[in-house]
Amino acid sequence: MSLTLEPVQTRLGPTTSYANAFADELEAIYGRGVHDLPGVVAALNETGVRPADGSDWTEQAFTAELARLGAKEI
């Protein structure tokens, strides 16, 4: 049996366009060497990706969104 990485194997449904855009922005931010929470939040606020309420990102909003997107139904 061959073992291969299936990065979507734990998803419960299709990925939304918002989740894809959010992930793309995070990948670009991390790729620029920004890894600290305040820096990531500041960089996200320079993009077009916003929290659901349309406000600026805060550290609390960012960590809550990561938790929401990473939550699994049991």
Secondary structure, 3 states (H helix, E strand, C coil): CCCCCCCCCCCCCCCCHHHHHHHHHHHHHHHCCCCCHHHHHHHHCCCCCCCCCCCCCCHHHHHHHHHHHHCCCC
